[in-house]
Amino acid sequence: FPHILKIDVCNVCNYGCVFCPQSRQTGKIGCIEEDLCLRVIRESYDAGARELCLSMTGEPLMNRNLEQYIAYAKELGYRYVFINTNGYLLTPERSRALLESGLDSIKISINAWKDHYYLIHGMEGYERVLENLRSLYRERERQKADCKIYISYVATAVTLAEADTVRQDVEPYSDDMIVIKANTRAGQMDEVERYLYAGDDEVSLQFPCSQLLNNVYVTAEGQILVCCHDVENVA
């Protein structure tokens, strides 16, 4: 059984990033049912999964049960539980709850500096997300929590030059930042190649795929995906 389980606890997103196919989903939109999520977490652990990601296509902080799922997974024995978020809903209260639940790492996606933030994400929020990051960092220090804080930056031709500026803003409050160039998501976002292409990225050019036999993906409806890019489960 794959070592890493990834569950789409919410396939809805409050953002509309120009390089993300999330908004093009045609299936059922919403959060995973509580009983189903707990069952998937438990049965996957029994089968051999030891790492758990509670986010895939949408914004996990839109699921009010997120902290419950994290705590349950840690109680079962998962060694590493993590989420990816855009950070907009990461209020001080939510940061406190996430850290108390036992979260091992959180990756905040900031894909442009403030001048192009709206253009890339579909809404304003740079300063708010940056303040939420600072609040998370302070809460981690207060709790002395062993939770890593990472930043991901998906660069486009418009924003590649801004990556270092963002890095300077987030560096005091995070453990690392990774820059990945936007790709077509297996052909789903061909406009990325036409208008936003910033060059090849070594992460995107790994063959064969390093995740195929190491990860299992479960949608908000409880379906298993073959590939993380297959948001419509057509494979």
Residue, then its C-alpha position, 0 to 999 in steps of 0.5 A: f500500500p502507498h506510504i502517503l495518503k492524500i485526501d481532498v477534504c474540500n475541493v472548493c477554493n476561495y481563490g481562483c489562481v490562473f494556473c490551477p484547474q480547480s475551478r474547472q471541476t465538473g463533479k460534485i463540489g464540497c467537503i468530504e463527509e466526516d464519516l467517510c474521511l475518518r474511515v479512509i484515514r483509518e483503513s489506509y493506516d491499517a493498510g500501511a500508510r504512515e503520512l497524510c496530506l489533508s489537501m489536494t485541489g481545494e482549500p482545506l481550511m474551508n473544512r471545519n473538521l480539519e483539526q479533528y482529522i489531524a488529531y485522529a490521524k496522530e492518535l492512530g499513529y501517522r508519523y507525518v500529517f501536513i496540509n497545503t493552504n493559500g493562507y487567507l483563512l489562517t486566522p490566529e484562532r485557526s493557527r492555534a487549533l491546527l498546532e494543538s491538533g498535532l499538525d507536522s507541517i503547513k505549506i502556504s502558497i504565495n504565488a506573487w508579490k502584492d503588485h500582481y497578487y490579484l492578477i494571479h490569485g483572483m483576489e487581494g490578500y497579500e498583506r492578510v496572508l503575510e500577517n497570518l503567516r506572522s501570527l502562525y509563527r508567533e503561535r508556534e513559538r508560544q506553543k513550542a510546537d514541532c510544526k514546520i512552516y513552508i512557503s510554495y511559490v508557483a512562478t509564471a512569466v509575470t511573477l518569476a522576478e518577484a520570487d526573491t522579493v516574496r522570499q525576503d518578506v516570508e523568510p523570518y517566519s518560515d523554514d523554507m520556500i520552494v519555487i516551482k514554475a507553472n506547468t500545464r497540469a498534464g495538459q489541463m491548462d494549455e493557456v499556461e504554456r501560451y501566456l504564462y510559461a516561465g521555462d522548464d522546471e526540474v521538479s516538473l520534468q522528473f520521469p518516471c513520476s516519483q509519486l505514482l507508487n508512493n501516494v494514493y489520492v482520494t477525492a472529496e467524493g471518496q474516489i481513488l485517483v491514479c494521478c494527482h493531476d487527474v482532478e476529473n478522475v478520467a484515467 
